Amino acid sequence: MTCTQMIDLNLEEVMADRLVPKWIADIKDQETQGLLERQAHRDRELLAAKMIQADGPGFWASLLKELKITVCSLPEIGVQAEMVNLGGTHPEEHYRISAVLKSAFPSYSGIRLSYGGPRAKAIGCYPDEKASFSLRFVVYEEQLAVRDETTAHAPMSVEDAAEYIIQPLVKELKARRN
């Protein structure tokens, strides 16, 4: 038996025990895992996009309702406010919330809100005195929520978003009084 035949014979014995070296199998497993993770990420993004398109209009309608409740409750803390539909071309909608703190020297402020319809990825918020910001739709714990793109604020429900929009307006008005 020649050396080459012995090597071939030994190689056949080794290959029978282990068809692929472990380090090669590990690399293949890592590549497969990476592929599965990328596919799962794409699937989550697609599901989120579909959820935003399907549930975004409902979130917007609920937010408007919550904002109206909040605006109607502001007189309890001495702030008069109104919410006005500015219209827009379907499916876009624009609203303005104006507030006044009545005193010897009244203080005025407001914010304009804009929603572009089912394909919108965010709600635009344009305060009178501060920089504008967007509340981007996100899927959080399998629910639609919004998140301020300019801060690290946690995802917000409809109620939290209404507070996030109105509370700084009220604080600004009250700060001017002092």
C-alpha positions in Angstrom: 0.0 0.0 0.0 1.4 3.3 -1.0 1.4 6.5 1.1 -1.2 8.1 -1.1 -3.5 5.1 -0.7 -3.0 5.2 3.1 -3.9 8.9 3.1 -7.0 8.2 1.0 -8.0 5.4 3.3 -7.5 7.5 6.4 -9.4 10.4 4.8 -12.3 8.1 4.0 -12.4 7.0 7.7 -12.3 10.6 8.9 -15.0 11.7 6.4 -17.2 8.9 7.5 -17.1 10.2 11.1 -17.4 13.9 10.2 -18.4 14.9 6.7 -17.6 18.6 7.2 -14.9 20.1 9.5 -16.5 21.8 12.6 -15.1 25.2 11.8 -16.7 25.1 8.3 -20.0 23.9 9.8 -19.8 26.8 12.3 -19.3 29.4 9.6 -22.1 27.9 7.6 -24.4 28.0 10.7 -23.4 31.6 11.3 -24.2 32.5 7.7 -27.5 30.7 7.9 -28.4 32.4 11.2 -27.5 35.8 9.7 -29.7 35.1 6.7 -32.6 34.0 8.9 -32.2 37.1 11.1 -32.2 39.4 8.1 -35.3 37.8 6.7 -37.1 38.0 10.1 -36.1 41.7 10.3 -37.5 42.3 6.8 -40.7 40.5 7.7 -41.1 42.6 10.9 -40.6 45.8 8.9 -43.1 44.7 6.3 -45.6 43.8 9.0 -45.0 47.2 10.7 -45.6 49.1 7.4 -48.8 47.2 6.8 -49.9 47.8 10.4 -49.1 51.6 10.1 -51.1 51.8 6.9 -54.0 49.9 8.3 -54.1 51.3 11.8 -52.6 54.8 11.3 -55.9 56.5 10.4 -57.6 55.0 13.5 -54.7 56.2 15.7 -55.0 59.7 14.2 -58.8 59.7 14.8 -58.3 58.5 18.4 -55.6 61.1 18.9 -57.9 63.9 17.6 -60.6 62.7 20.0 -58.2 62.7 22.9 -56.9 66.1 22.0 -60.5 67.4 21.9 -61.1 66.0 25.4 -57.9 67.6 26.6 -58.7 71.0 25.0 -62.2 70.9 26.7 -60.6 70.2 30.0 -58.0 73.0 30.0 -60.3 75.6 31.5 -60.0 73.5 34.7 -56.4 74.9 35.0 -57.2 78.4 33.7 -56.3 77.9 30.1 -58.9 78.6 27.3 -58.3 76.6 24.1 -59.9 75.6 20.9 -59.1 73.0 18.2 -59.9 73.9 14.6 -59.9 71.7 11.6 -57.8 73.6 9.0 -58.9 71.2 6.3 -56.5 69.7 3.7 -56.8 67.8 0.5 -58.0 64.2 1.1 -56.5 62.2 2.7 -54.3 64.9 4.4 -55.7 66.6 7.5 -54.5 69.7 9.4 -55.6 70.9 12.8 -54.6 73.9 14.9 -54.9 74.0 18.7 -54.8 77.6 20.0 -54.6 78.4 23.7 -54.7 81.5 25.9 -54.0 82.0 29.5 -56.3 84.8 30.5 -54.8 87.4 32.9 -54.1 91.2 32.9 -51.6 90.4 30.1 -53.0 87.4 28.2 -50.5 84.8 26.9 -51.2 83.0 23.6 -49.7 79.9 22.1 -50.6 77.1 19.7 -49.6 74.2 17.7 -50.5 72.9 14.2 -50.8 69.2 13.5 -50.6 67.5 10.2 -51.4 64.0 9.1 -50.9 62.8 5.5 -53.3 59.9 5.5 -52.9 56.1 5.5 -49.5 56.1 3.9 -48.1 58.7 6.3 -45.3 57.5 8.5 -45.6 60.3 11.0 -47.8 63.1 12.4 -46.2 66.5 12.0 -46.3 68.8 15.0 -45.5 72.5 14.5 -45.5 74.5 17.8 -45.6 78.4 17.6 -42.6 78.9 19.8 -40.5 75.8 19.6 -38.9 73.7 16.9 -41.2 71.4 15.0 -41.1 67.7 15.5 -42.6 64.5 14.1 -44.4 61.7 16.0 -43.3 58.7 13.9 -45.5 55.7 13.9 -43.9 52.6 15.4 -45.1 49.1 16.4 -44.4 48.6 20.1 -45.5 45.5 21.9 -47.7 44.5 18.9 -49.6 47.9 19.2 -49.3 51.0 17.0 -47.7 53.9 18.9 -45.9 57.1 18.1 -42.4 58.3 19.0 -40.8 61.7 18.8 -38.0 61.5 16.3 -36.0 64.3 17.9 -35.8 62.8 21.4 -35.3 59.4 23.0 -38.8 59.5 24.4 -40.4 56.1 24.7 -43.2 55.0 22.3 -46.5 56.7 23.2 -50.1 55.6 23.2 -52.9 57.9 22.0 -53.3 59.3 25.5 -49.6 59.8 26.1 -49.2 61.5 22.7 -52.0 64.0 23.5 -50.3 64.9 26.7 -47.0 65.1 24.9 -48.5 67.6 22.5 -50.5 69.8 24.9 -48.5 69.8 28.1 -45.5 71.8 26.8 -48.0 74.4 25.4 -49.6 74.8 28.8 -46.2 74.9 30.6 -45.1 77.7 28.2 -48.2 79.7 28.8 -47.9 79.3 32.6 -44.2 80.1 32.6 -44.8 83.4 30.8 -47.3 84.4 33.6 -44.6 84.1 36.3 
